Amino acid sequence: MLTARKDNVETLEVLRLARTDVGAALKVWARVWENWWRSRNSGVAEPWRQSGGDTWRSVPALTAWENWGVPELSAYNGMVWYRTRLMLSAEQARRPATLHLGRIDEVDQVWINGRMVGTGSGAGDLRHYTVPAGVLRAGDNDIVVNALDTYGAGGMAGPAEAVRLELQGRLQSR
């Protein structure tokens, strides 16, 4: 009989839930991933909850970060955080939505207003995430993407026109 190590119990729960309730699985996965990040970044503000400050820099283009002309990223494999802010009216915030992020190489975690709304993997696959009711709000909405690249070119690769928040068939550009 196989038994799970204690530190794998939550991960196995994600797999079990994913078969029948993707939303519940995502909530457990968010907790697992966020706890993992905190265990390696003690005392550092949680990027998925940070809405501003001087820690965020402008992204020159939705291309692999190796192509940005930043020497430290020219051969970088690891994580890069992206953030954008989107203003919505109260009526827009109440509508069902899908977040489209274009292509991401290779693993991503996505939060809106501090709540994980999706995760994906696959080098260059298009990302589309359903935004659960109650996540969007009137006024500013922070969208944060963590992209992990383990080899080759990494990051959000667009194209820019593919990055959008779709509200019941109407589009709200990034």
OpenMM code with the backbone's topology and positions (N, CA, C; nanometers):
from openmm import Vec3, app, unit

residues = "MET LEU THR ALA ARG LYS ASP ASN VAL GLU THR LEU GLU VAL LEU ARG LEU ALA ARG THR ASP VAL GLY ALA ALA LEU LYS VAL TRP ALA ARG VAL TRP GLU ASN TRP TRP ARG SER ARG ASN SER GLY VAL ALA GLU PRO TRP ARG GLN SER GLY GLY ASP THR TRP ARG SER VAL PRO ALA LEU THR ALA TRP GLU ASN TRP GLY VAL PRO GLU LEU SER ALA TYR ASN GLY MET VAL TRP TYR ARG THR ARG LEU MET LEU SER ALA GLU GLN ALA ARG ARG PRO ALA THR LEU HIS LEU GLY ARG ILE ASP GLU VAL ASP GLN VAL TRP ILE ASN GLY ARG MET VAL GLY THR GLY SER GLY ALA GLY ASP LEU ARG HIS TYR THR VAL PRO ALA GLY VAL LEU ARG ALA GLY ASP ASN ASP ILE VAL VAL ASN ALA LEU ASP THR TYR GLY ALA GLY GLY MET ALA GLY PRO ALA GLU ALA VAL ARG LEU GLU LEU GLN GLY ARG LEU GLN SER ARG".split()
positions = [
    Vec3(0.0838, -0.1180, 0.0000),
    Vec3(0.0000, 0.0000, 0.0000),
    Vec3(0.0882, 0.1243, 0.0000),
    Vec3(0.0559, 0.2205, -0.0871),
    Vec3(0.1299, 0.3457, -0.0942),
    Vec3(0.0722, 0.4455, 0.0048),
    Vec3(0.1581, 0.5171, 0.0705),
    Vec3(0.1126, 0.6240, 0.1594),
    Vec3(0.1800, 0.7531, 0.1169),
    Vec3(0.1075, 0.8633, 0.1330),
    Vec3(0.1602, 0.9943, 0.0949),
    Vec3(0.2391, 1.0547, 0.2094),
    Vec3(0.3505, 1.1181, 0.1748),
    Vec3(0.4216, 1.1951, 0.2755),
    Vec3(0.3321, 1.3099, 0.3188),
    Vec3(0.3471, 1.3502, 0.4421),
    Vec3(0.2623, 1.4555, 0.4976),
    Vec3(0.2639, 1.5820, 0.4118),
    Vec3(0.3808, 1.6204, 0.3580),
    Vec3(0.3900, 1.7436, 0.2801),
    Vec3(0.3283, 1.7314, 0.1410),
    Vec3(0.2877, 1.6107, 0.1010),
    Vec3(0.2232, 1.5927, -0.0291),
    Vec3(0.0713, 1.5783, -0.0190),
    Vec3(0.0176, 1.5765, 0.0995),
    Vec3(-0.1262, 1.5524, 0.1172),
    Vec3(-0.2090, 1.6585, 0.0459),
    Vec3(-0.1734, 1.7870, 0.0617),
    Vec3(-0.2506, 1.8926, -0.0048),
    Vec3(-0.2385, 1.8849, -0.1559),
    Vec3(-0.1209, 1.8514, -0.2063),
    Vec3(-0.1036, 1.8388, -0.3503),
    Vec3(-0.1889, 1.7251, -0.4047),
    Vec3(-0.1943, 1.6142, -0.3340),
    Vec3(-0.2802, 1.5036, -0.3755),
    Vec3(-0.4276, 1.5441, -0.3690),
    Vec3(-0.4637, 1.6271, -0.2721),
    Vec3(-0.6011, 1.6766, -0.2622),
    Vec3(-0.6366, 1.7612, -0.3851),
    Vec3(-0.5420, 1.8394, -0.4338),
    Vec3(-0.5648, 1.9182, -0.5557),
    Vec3(-0.5994, 1.8250, -0.6713),
    Vec3(-0.5227, 1.7196, -0.6874),
    Vec3(-0.5476, 1.6247, -0.7965),
    Vec3(-0.6837, 1.5575, -0.7823),
    Vec3(-0.7192, 1.5192, -0.6601),
    Vec3(-0.8490, 1.4555, -0.6373),
    Vec3(-0.9625, 1.5525, -0.6709),
    Vec3(-0.9534, 1.6761, -0.6231),
    Vec3(-1.0588, 1.7745, -0.6471),
    Vec3(-1.0700, 1.8136, -0.7941),
    Vec3(-0.9572, 1.8176, -0.8630),
    Vec3(-0.9573, 1.8617, -1.0026),
    Vec3(-1.0457, 1.7744, -1.0913),
    Vec3(-1.0685, 1.6508, -1.0509),
    Vec3(-1.1543, 1.5618, -1.1303),
    Vec3(-1.2994, 1.6045, -1.1269),
    Vec3(-1.3428, 1.6674, -1.0172),
    Vec3(-1.4861, 1.6976, -1.0022),
    Vec3(-1.5175, 1.8439, -0.9757),
    Vec3(-1.4213, 1.9212, -0.9216),
    Vec3(-1.4479, 2.0606, -0.8856),
    Vec3(-1.3212, 2.1431, -0.9049),
    Vec3(-1.3039, 2.1953, -1.0267),
    Vec3(-1.1829, 2.2697, -1.0605),
    Vec3(-1.1679, 2.3934, -0.9724),
    Vec3(-1.2773, 2.4610, -0.9411),
    Vec3(-1.2710, 2.5795, -0.8558),
    Vec3(-1.2171, 2.5483, -0.7168),
    Vec3(-1.2650, 2.4388, -0.6575),
    Vec3(-1.2157, 2.3979, -0.5259),
    Vec3(-1.0695, 2.3564, -0.5339),
    Vec3(-1.0322, 2.2877, -0.6419),
    Vec3(-0.8927, 2.2465, -0.6598),
    Vec3(-0.8022, 2.3690, -0.6695),
    Vec3(-0.8468, 2.4714, -0.7412),
    Vec3(-0.7670, 2.5932, -0.7556),
    Vec3(-0.7472, 2.6623, -0.6212),
    Vec3(-0.8486, 2.6628, -0.5369),
    Vec3(-0.8350, 2.7241, -0.4040),
    Vec3(-0.7293, 2.6520, -0.3205),
    Vec3(-0.7314, 2.5190, -0.3242),
    Vec3(-0.6315, 2.4429, -0.2489),
    Vec3(-0.4931, 2.4662, -0.3102),
    Vec3(-0.4840, 2.4637, -0.4444),
    Vec3(-0.3555, 2.4855, -0.5102),
    Vec3(-0.3013, 2.6243, -0.4774),
    Vec3(-0.3868, 2.7253, -0.4731),
    Vec3(-0.3425, 2.8608, -0.4374),
    Vec3(-0.2763, 2.8591, -0.3001),
    Vec3(-0.3378, 2.7925, -0.2051),
    Vec3(-0.2816, 2.7847, -0.0702),
    Vec3(-0.1466, 2.7119, -0.0719),
    Vec3(-0.1384, 2.6004, -0.1441),
    Vec3(-0.0143, 2.5238, -0.1519),
    Vec3(0.0957, 2.6095, -0.2144),
    Vec3(0.0670, 2.6706, -0.3297),
    Vec3(0.1675, 2.7482, -0.4009),
    Vec3(0.2094, 2.8697, -0.3200),
    Vec3(0.1142, 2.9435, -0.2638),
    Vec3(0.1466, 3.0634, -0.1867),
    Vec3(0.2285, 3.0286, -0.0623),
    Vec3(0.1962, 2.9180, 0.0043),
    Vec3(0.2759, 2.8744, 0.1199),
    Vec3(0.4169, 2.8348, 0.0775),
    Vec3(0.4282, 2.7681, -0.0372),
    Vec3(0.5603, 2.7337, -0.0903),
    Vec3(0.6410, 2.8606, -0.1129),
    Vec3(0.5820, 2.9613, -0.1767),
    Vec3(0.6523, 3.0866, -0.2060),
    Vec3(0.6950, 3.1558, -0.0762),
    Vec3(0.6039, 3.1633, 0.0199),
    Vec3(0.6357, 3.2278, 0.1480),
    Vec3(0.7516, 3.1568, 0.2184),
    Vec3(0.7580, 3.0243, 0.2111),
    Vec3(0.8639, 2.9492, 0.2791),
    Vec3(1.0015, 2.9800, 0.2214),
    Vec3(1.0063, 3.0323, 0.1019),
    Vec3(1.1335, 3.0644, 0.0379),
    Vec3(1.1618, 3.2133, 0.0322),
    Vec3(1.0675, 3.2953, 0.0767),
    Vec3(1.0802, 3.4403, 0.0672),
    Vec3(1.0353, 3.5075, 0.1960),
    Vec3(1.0848, 3.4600, 0.3071),
    Vec3(1.0463, 3.5111, 0.4381),
    Vec3(1.0734, 3.6611, 0.4484),
    Vec3(0.9730, 3.7352, 0.4948),
    Vec3(0.9885, 3.8781, 0.5151),
    Vec3(0.9704, 3.9622, 0.3905),
    Vec3(0.9431, 3.8989, 0.2771),
    Vec3(0.9239, 3.9713, 0.1513),
    Vec3(0.7739, 3.9869, 0.1271),
    Vec3(0.7327, 4.1056, 0.0819),
    Vec3(0.5912, 4.1283, 0.0528),
    Vec3(0.5442, 4.0299, -0.0545),
    Vec3(0.4210, 3.9862, -0.0430),
    Vec3(0.3647, 3.8904, -0.1390),
    Vec3(0.3285, 3.9647, -0.2680),
    Vec3(0.3970, 3.9335, -0.3785),
    Vec3(0.3734, 4.0076, -0.5028),
    Vec3(0.2295, 4.0023, -0.5519),
    Vec3(0.1581, 3.8934, -0.5259),
    Vec3(0.0203, 3.8822, -0.5730),
    Vec3(-0.0731, 3.9740, -0.4936),
    Vec3(-0.0264, 4.0306, -0.3855),
    Vec3(-0.1060, 4.1246, -0.3059),
    Vec3(-0.0540, 4.2673, -0.3161),
    Vec3(0.0645, 4.2867, -0.3728),
    Vec3(0.1222, 4.4198, -0.3862),
    Vec3(0.0584, 4.4918, -0.5032),
    Vec3(0.0116, 4.6126, -0.4812),
    Vec3(-0.0518, 4.6845, -0.5912),
    Vec3(0.0330, 4.7991, -0.6437),
    Vec3(0.1427, 4.8296, -0.5828),
    Vec3(0.2220, 4.9417, -0.6330),
    Vec3(0.3580, 4.9448, -0.5701),
    Vec3(0.4140, 5.0633, -0.5666),
    Vec3(0.5462, 5.0800, -0.5091),
    Vec3(0.6524, 5.0738, -0.6162),
    Vec3(0.7755, 5.0920, -0.5744),
    Vec3(0.8847, 5.0995, -0.6714),
    Vec3(0.9443, 4.9632, -0.7063),
    Vec3(0.8834, 4.8547, -0.6587),
    Vec3(0.9355, 4.7229, -0.6936),
    Vec3(0.8912, 4.6791, -0.8326),
    Vec3(0.7920, 4.7436, -0.8900),
    Vec3(0.7412, 4.7066, -1.0217),
    Vec3(0.8064, 4.7954, -1.1276),
    Vec3(0.8494, 4.7362, -1.2367),
    Vec3(0.9104, 4.8079, -1.3488),
    Vec3(0.8248, 4.7859, -1.4731),
    Vec3(0.8363, 4.8763, -1.5671),
    Vec3(0.7621, 4.8632, -1.6929),
    Vec3(0.8190, 4.7501, -1.7768),
    Vec3(0.7302, 4.6776, -1.8423),
    Vec3(0.7690, 4.5716, -1.9349),
    Vec3(0.7823, 4.6360, -2.0721),
    Vec3(0.8981, 4.6229, -2.1364),
    Vec3(0.9170, 4.6897, -2.2652),
    Vec3(0.8313, 4.6331, -2.3783),
    Vec3(0.7994, 4.5041, -2.3727),
    Vec3(0.7194, 4.4409, -2.4779),
    Vec3(0.6752, 4.3037, -2.4291),
    Vec3(0.5638, 4.2562, -2.4842),
    Vec3(0.5204, 4.1198, -2.4536),
    Vec3(0.5965, 4.0240, -2.5450),
    Vec3(0.7208, 4.0052, -2.5075),
    Vec3(0.8105, 3.9112, -2.5735),
    Vec3(0.8874, 3.8402, -2.4629),
    Vec3(0.9617, 3.7407, -2.4991),
    Vec3(1.0454, 3.6724, -2.4006),
    Vec3(1.1341, 3.7746, -2.3305),
    Vec3(1.1482, 3.7597, -2.1974),
    Vec3(1.2264, 3.8586, -2.1230),
    Vec3(1.3731, 3.8587, -2.1651),
    Vec3(1.4204, 3.7511, -2.2245),
    Vec3(1.5582, 3.7479, -2.2743),
    Vec3(1.5798, 3.8502, -2.3867),
    Vec3(1.4708, 3.8954, -2.4493),
    Vec3(1.4783, 3.9909, -2.5606),
    Vec3(1.4583, 4.1356, -2.5180),
    Vec3(1.4464, 4.1626, -2.3896),
    Vec3(1.4186, 4.2992, -2.3425),
    Vec3(1.5410, 4.3895, -2.3421),
    Vec3(1.6590, 4.3340, -2.3570),
    Vec3(1.7796, 4.4155, -2.3505),
    Vec3(1.8271, 4.4422, -2.2087),
    Vec3(1.7775, 4.3638, -2.1139),
    Vec3(1.8194, 4.3750, -1.9737),
    Vec3(1.9253, 4.2674, -1.9501),
    Vec3(2.0507, 4.3079, -1.9244),
    Vec3(2.1584, 4.2084, -1.9127),
    Vec3(2.1287, 4.0955, -1.8142),
    Vec3(2.0683, 4.1275, -1.6988),
    Vec3(2.0410, 4.0248, -1.5975),
    Vec3(1.9394, 3.9205, -1.6451),
    Vec3(1.8607, 3.9544, -1.7465),
    Vec3(1.7577, 3.8627, -1.7967),
    Vec3(1.7953, 3.7966, -1.9290),
    Vec3(1.9117, 3.8291, -1.9837),
    Vec3(1.9468, 3.7809, -2.1177),
    Vec3(1.9580, 3.6287, -2.1268),
    Vec3(1.9891, 3.5620, -2.0179),
    Vec3(1.9951, 3.4153, -2.0158),
    Vec3(1.9276, 3.3623, -1.8893),
    Vec3(1.8299, 3.4367, -1.8383),
    Vec3(1.7685, 3.4060, -1.7096),
    Vec3(1.6657, 3.2941, -1.7206),
    Vec3(1.6744, 3.1987, -1.6310),
    Vec3(1.5716, 3.0977, -1.6105),
    Vec3(1.5268, 3.1117, -1.4664),
    Vec3(1.3989, 3.1320, -1.4468),
    Vec3(1.3449, 3.1533, -1.3135),
    Vec3(1.2086, 3.2194, -1.3242),
    Vec3(1.1723, 3.2947, -1.2194),
    Vec3(1.0404, 3.3584, -1.2133),
    Vec3(1.0509, 3.5082, -1.2391),
    Vec3(0.9527, 3.5585, -1.3126),
    Vec3(0.9342, 3.7017, -1.3306),
    Vec3(0.7873, 3.7309, -1.3026),
    Vec3(0.7641, 3.8408, -1.2310),
    Vec3(0.6288, 3.8829, -1.1956),
    Vec3(0.5848, 3.9971, -1.2865),
    Vec3(0.4613, 3.9902, -1.3332),
    Vec3(0.4001, 4.0948, -1.4148),
    Vec3(0.2783, 4.1489, -1.3391),
    Vec3(0.2521, 4.2780, -1.3538),
    Vec3(0.1328, 4.3359, -1.2918),
    Vec3(0.0774, 4.4436, -1.3835),
    Vec3(-0.0542, 4.4479, -1.3894),
    Vec3(-0.1224, 4.5582, -1.4562),
    Vec3(-0.2456, 4.5915, -1.3747),
    Vec3(-0.2967, 4.7095, -1.3960),
    Vec3(-0.4157, 4.7549, -1.3245),
    Vec3(-0.5219, 4.7895, -1.4282),
    Vec3(-0.6442, 4.7497, -1.3981),
    Vec3(-0.7559, 4.7709, -1.4890),
    Vec3(-0.8691, 4.8352, -1.4114),
    Vec3(-0.9225, 4.9444, -1.4644),
    Vec3(-1.0329, 5.0159, -1.4012),
    Vec3(-1.1654, 4.9633, -1.4583),
    Vec3(-1.2576, 4.9264, -1.3694),
    Vec3(-1.3893, 4.8773, -1.4111),
    Vec3(-1.4988, 4.9563, -1.3420),
    Vec3(-1.6101, 4.9706, -1.4110),
    Vec3(-1.7293, 5.0290, -1.3493),
    Vec3(-1.7961, 4.9222, -1.2625),
    Vec3(-1.8896, 4.9628, -1.1803),
    Vec3(-1.9621, 4.8666, -1.0963),
    Vec3(-2.0359, 4.7655, -1.1834),
    Vec3(-2.0953, 4.8128, -1.2917),
    Vec3(-2.1688, 4.7227, -1.3821),
    Vec3(-2.0740, 4.6221, -1.4466),
    Vec3(-1.9578, 4.6663, -1.4900),
    Vec3(-1.8604, 4.5752, -1.5514),
    Vec3(-1.8106, 4.4718, -1.4507),
    Vec3(-1.7866, 4.5155, -1.3285),
    Vec3(-1.7331, 4.4257, -1.2260),
    Vec3(-1.8304, 4.3140, -1.1898),
    Vec3(-1.9589, 4.3360, -1.2125),
    Vec3(-2.0604, 4.2337, -1.1815),
    Vec3(-2.0734, 4.1288, -1.2910),
    Vec3(-2.0177, 4.1554, -1.4074),
    Vec3(-2.0370, 4.0655, -1.5205),
    Vec3(-1.9416, 3.9463, -1.5163),
    Vec3(-1.9862, 3.8300, -1.5684),
    Vec3(-1.8947, 3.7169, -1.5832),
    Vec3(-1.7795, 3.7575, -1.6754),
    Vec3(-1.6613, 3.7040, -1.6502),
    Vec3(-1.5444, 3.7462, -1.7284),
    Vec3(-1.4499, 3.6295, -1.7534),
    Vec3(-1.3714, 3.6460, -1.8599),
    Vec3(-1.2619, 3.5549, -1.8914),
    Vec3(-1.1380, 3.6394, -1.9139),
    Vec3(-1.0294, 3.6015, -1.8496),
    Vec3(-0.9017, 3.6696, -1.8672),
    Vec3(-0.8211, 3.5937, -1.9708),
    Vec3(-0.7815, 3.6627, -2.0773),
    Vec3(-0.6993, 3.6059, -2.1840),
    Vec3(-0.5599, 3.6666, -2.1712),
    Vec3(-0.4569, 3.5825, -2.1658),
    Vec3(-0.3213, 3.6317, -2.1443),
    Vec3(-0.2250, 3.6036, -2.2594),
    Vec3(-0.2744, 3.5511, -2.3690),
    Vec3(-0.1834, 3.5192, -2.4781),
    Vec3(-0.0982, 3.3990, -2.4432),
    Vec3(0.0226, 3.3955, -2.4993),
    Vec3(0.1133, 3.2833, -2.4764),
    Vec3(0.2057, 3.3125, -2.3579),
    Vec3(0.2283, 3.2103, -2.2776),
    Vec3(0.3208, 3.2216, -2.1644),
    Vec3(0.4122, 3.1006, -2.1664),
    Vec3(0.5408, 3.1268, -2.1510),
    Vec3(0.6398, 3.0194, -2.1461),
    Vec3(0.6988, 3.0186, -2.0057),
    Vec3(0.6807, 2.9259, -1.9231),
    Vec3(0.6178, 2.7999, -1.9509),
    Vec3(0.5166, 2.7608, -1.8440),
    Vec3(0.5307, 2.8134, -1.7219),
    Vec3(0.4343, 2.7860, -1.6143),
    Vec3(0.3893, 2.9200, -1.5578),
    Vec3(0.2601, 2.9319, -1.5288),
    Vec3(0.2121, 3.0587, -1.4740),
    Vec3(0.1131, 3.0376, -1.3608),
    Vec3(0.1071, 3.1384, -1.2754),
    Vec3(0.0058, 3.1514, -1.1703),
    Vec3(-0.0510, 3.2911, -1.1903),
    Vec3(-0.1832, 3.3067, -1.1795),
    Vec3(-0.2463, 3.4353, -1.2073),
    Vec3(-0.3417, 3.4726, -1.0944),
    Vec3(-0.3281, 3.5962, -1.0462),
    Vec3(-0.4141, 3.6486, -0.9408),
    Vec3(-0.4843, 3.7741, -0.9897),
    Vec3(-0.6070, 3.7911, -0.9457),
    Vec3(-0.6770, 3.9182, -0.9619),
    Vec3(-0.7186, 3.9621, -0.8226),
    Vec3(-0.6781, 4.0819, -0.7862),
    Vec3(-0.7106, 4.1382, -0.6552),
    Vec3(-0.6719, 4.0439, -0.5411),
    Vec3(-0.5556, 3.9800, -0.5547),
    Vec3(-0.5032, 3.8941, -0.4495),
    Vec3(-0.5593, 3.7536, -0.4460),
    Vec3(-0.6456, 3.7192, -0.5392),
    Vec3(-0.7051, 3.5852, -0.5428),
    Vec3(-0.6594, 3.5116, -0.6678),
    Vec3(-0.6022, 3.3919, -0.6493),
    Vec3(-0.5581, 3.3151, -0.7645),
    Vec3(-0.6788, 3.2756, -0.8486),
    Vec3(-0.6693, 3.3034, -0.9792),
    Vec3(-0.7801, 3.2710, -1.0695),
    Vec3(-0.7414, 3.1667, -1.1727),
    Vec3(-0.6118, 3.1342, -1.1806),
    Vec3(-0.5733, 3.0340, -1.2779),
    Vec3(-0.4270, 2.9985, -1.2694),
    Vec3(-0.3960, 2.8857, -1.3265),
    Vec3(-0.2591, 2.8383, -1.3372),
    Vec3(-0.2506, 2.7522, -1.4616),
    Vec3(-0.1390, 2.7591, -1.5275),
    Vec3(-0.1239, 2.6807, -1.6488),
    Vec3(0.0206, 2.6431, -1.6721),
    Vec3(0.0398, 2.5521, -1.7643),
    Vec3(0.1747, 2.5121, -1.8024),
    Vec3(0.1738, 2.4734, -1.9485),
    Vec3(0.2892, 2.4752, -2.0052),
    Vec3(0.3047, 2.4430, -2.1463),
    Vec3(0.3728, 2.5587, -2.2156),
    Vec3(0.4893, 2.5344, -2.2671),
    Vec3(0.5673, 2.6402, -2.3303),
    Vec3(0.4905, 2.7016, -2.4462),
    Vec3(0.4524, 2.8263, -2.4312),
    Vec3(0.3892, 2.8996, -2.5394),
    Vec3(0.2414, 2.8757, -2.5581),
    Vec3(0.1765, 2.8002, -2.4706),
    Vec3(0.0328, 2.7769, -2.4845),
    Vec3(-0.0465, 2.9031, -2.4508),
    Vec3(-0.1564, 2.9251, -2.5232),
    Vec3(-0.2459, 3.0365, -2.4923),
    Vec3(-0.3114, 3.0127, -2.3574),
    Vec3(-0.3262, 3.1185, -2.2790),
    Vec3(-0.3879, 3.1077, -2.1470),
    Vec3(-0.5209, 3.1820, -2.1457),
    Vec3(-0.6225, 3.1134, -2.0933),
    Vec3(-0.7565, 3.1694, -2.0761),
    Vec3(-0.8074, 3.1241, -1.9405),
    Vec3(-0.8485, 3.2182, -1.8554),
    Vec3(-0.8951, 3.1827, -1.7219),
    Vec3(-1.0307, 3.2465, -1.6943),
    Vec3(-1.1242, 3.1645, -1.6480),
    Vec3(-1.2538, 3.2143, -1.6040),
    Vec3(-1.2343, 3.2878, -1.4727),
    Vec3(-1.2921, 3.4064, -1.4630),
    Vec3(-1.2806, 3.4866, -1.3414),
    Vec3(-1.4051, 3.4605, -1.2569),
    Vec3(-1.3885, 3.4001, -1.1391),
    Vec3(-1.5050, 3.3694, -1.0554),
    Vec3(-1.5793, 3.4955, -1.0113),
    Vec3(-1.7086, 3.4800, -0.9897),
    Vec3(-1.7905, 3.5907, -0.9407),
    Vec3(-1.7319, 3.6426, -0.8101),
    Vec3(-1.7348, 3.7733, -0.7930),
    Vec3(-1.6889, 3.8348, -0.6697),
    Vec3(-1.5413, 3.8713, -0.6685),
    Vec3(-1.4662, 3.8339, -0.7724),
    Vec3(-1.3239, 3.8672, -0.7770),
    Vec3(-1.3029, 4.0094, -0.8289),
    Vec3(-1.3747, 4.0439, -0.9358),
    Vec3(-1.3633, 4.1788, -0.9905),
    Vec3(-1.4384, 4.2771, -0.9017),
    Vec3(-1.3937, 4.4027, -0.9034),
    Vec3(-1.4586, 4.5054, -0.8218),
    Vec3(-1.4634, 4.6364, -0.8995),
    Vec3(-1.5548, 4.7219, -0.8589),
    Vec3(-1.5623, 4.8553, -0.9188),
    Vec3(-1.4352, 4.9307, -0.8803),
    Vec3(-1.3795, 5.0043, -0.9748),
    Vec3(-1.2550, 5.0764, -0.9500),
    Vec3(-1.1360, 4.9967, -0.9993),
    Vec3(-1.0233, 5.0142, -0.9314),
    Vec3(-0.8998, 4.9478, -0.9721),
    Vec3(-0.9027, 4.7987, -0.9428),
    Vec3(-0.8536, 4.7201, -1.0396),
    Vec3(-0.8386, 4.5756, -1.0264),
    Vec3(-0.6958, 4.5420, -1.0642),
    Vec3(-0.6239, 4.4785, -0.9713),
    Vec3(-0.4854, 4.4391, -0.9965),
    Vec3(-0.4791, 4.2982, -1.0518),
    Vec3(-0.4118, 4.2834, -1.1643),
    Vec3(-0.3902, 4.1531, -1.2262),
    Vec3(-0.2415, 4.1248, -1.2175),
    Vec3(-0.2067, 4.0128, -1.1546),
    Vec3(-0.0667, 3.9765, -1.1326),
    Vec3(-0.0427, 3.8381, -1.1917),
    Vec3(0.0649, 3.8278, -1.2688),
    Vec3(0.1038, 3.7009, -1.3312),
    Vec3(0.2458, 3.6674, -1.2881),
    Vec3(0.2646, 3.5457, -1.2412),
    Vec3(0.3982, 3.4934, -1.2136),
    Vec3(0.4291, 3.3943, -1.3243),
    Vec3(0.5355, 3.4210, -1.3989),
    Vec3(0.5780, 3.3295, -1.5046),
    Vec3(0.7077, 3.2624, -1.4626),
    Vec3(0.7117, 3.1315, -1.4742),
    Vec3(0.8311, 3.0531, -1.4445),
    Vec3(0.8825, 2.9932, -1.5747),
    Vec3(1.0094, 3.0171, -1.5998),
    Vec3(1.0761, 2.9593, -1.7157),
    Vec3(1.1934, 2.8767, -1.6661),
    Vec3(1.2047, 2.7525, -1.7128),
    Vec3(1.3133, 2.6665, -1.6669),
    Vec3(1.4204, 2.6418, -1.7730),
    Vec3(1.3954, 2.6815, -1.8968),
    Vec3(1.4958, 2.6698, -2.0018),
    Vec3(1.4519, 2.7541, -2.1197),
    Vec3(1.5466, 2.7955, -2.2022),
    Vec3(1.5159, 2.8728, -2.3213),
    Vec3(1.4556, 3.0076, -2.2885),
    Vec3(1.3798, 3.0610, -2.3832),
    Vec3(1.3153, 3.1922, -2.3682),
    Vec3(1.1910, 3.1802, -2.2817),
    Vec3(1.1677, 3.2797, -2.1961),
    Vec3(1.0553, 3.2689, -2.1041),
    Vec3(0.9732, 3.3952, -2.0921),
    Vec3(0.8528, 3.3788, -2.0366),
    Vec3(0.7679, 3.4927, -2.0034),
    Vec3(0.6425, 3.5018, -2.0860),
    Vec3(0.5767, 3.6163, -2.0706),
    Vec3(0.4549, 3.6445, -2.1457),
    Vec3(0.4949, 3.6862, -2.2864),
    Vec3(0.4466, 3.6138, -2.3852),
    Vec3(0.4901, 3.6365, -2.5223),
    Vec3(0.3810, 3.6960, -2.6105),
    Vec3(0.2645, 3.7295, -2.5504),
    Vec3(0.1588, 3.7926, -2.6290),
    Vec3(0.0957, 3.6973, -2.7279),
    Vec3(0.0531, 3.7482, -2.8407),
    Vec3(0.0688, 3.8859, -2.8854),
    Vec3(-0.0174, 3.9820, -2.8025),
    Vec3(0.0202, 4.1091, -2.8032),
    Vec3(-0.0467, 4.2093, -2.7201),
    Vec3(-0.1973, 4.2111, -2.7419),
    Vec3(-0.2430, 4.1929, -2.8653),
    Vec3(-0.3876, 4.1964, -2.8929),
    Vec3(-0.4621, 4.0758, -2.8341),
    Vec3(-0.3877, 3.9728, -2.7925),
    Vec3(-0.4500, 3.8556, -2.7302),
    Vec3(-0.4690, 3.8732, -2.5805),
    Vec3(-0.4117, 3.9786, -2.5219),
    Vec3(-0.4192, 4.0018, -2.3779),
    Vec3(-0.5364, 4.0959, -2.3508),
    Vec3(-0.6385, 4.0399, -2.2840),
    Vec3(-0.7595, 4.1189, -2.2610),
    Vec3(-0.8467, 4.0537, -2.1544),
    Vec3(-0.9376, 4.1343, -2.0997),
    Vec3(-1.0409, 4.0826, -2.0108),
    Vec3(-1.1710, 4.0882, -2.0883),
    Vec3(-1.2316, 3.9732, -2.1079),
    Vec3(-1.3563, 3.9638, -2.1840),
    Vec3(-1.4728, 3.9643, -2.0853),
    Vec3(-1.5611, 4.0625, -2.1016),
    Vec3(-1.6782, 4.0763, -2.0148),
    Vec3(-1.8029, 4.0441, -2.0960),
    Vec3(-1.8652, 3.9298, -2.0740),
    Vec3(-1.9872, 3.8866, -2.1445),
    Vec3(-1.9864, 3.9274, -2.2910),
    Vec3(-1.8810, 3.8957, -2.3586),
    Vec3(-1.8735, 3.9236, -2.5020),
    Vec3(-1.8165, 4.0586, -2.5379),
    Vec3(-1.8163, 4.1540, -2.4443),
    Vec3(-1.7513, 4.2836, -2.4717),
    Vec3(-1.6093, 4.2744, -2.4218),
    Vec3(-1.5187, 4.3454, -2.4842),
    Vec3(-1.3775, 4.3391, -2.4461),
    Vec3(-1.3358, 4.4628, -2.3700),
    Vec3(-1.2555, 4.4407, -2.2661),
    Vec3(-1.1924, 4.5485, -2.1895),
    Vec3(-1.0434, 4.5289, -2.2071),
    Vec3(-0.9776, 4.6152, -2.2819),
    Vec3(-0.8347, 4.5991, -2.3094),
    Vec3(-0.7525, 4.6153, -2.1835),
    Vec3(-0.6303, 4.5607, -2.1908),
    Vec3(-0.5407, 4.5706, -2.0755),
    Vec3(-0.4866, 4.7059, -2.0584),
] * unit.nanometer
topology = app.Topology()
chain = topology.addChain("A")
for resn in residues:
    res = topology.addResidue(resn, chain)
    for name in ("N", "CA", "C"):
        topology.addAtom(name, app.Element.getBySymbol(name[0]), res)
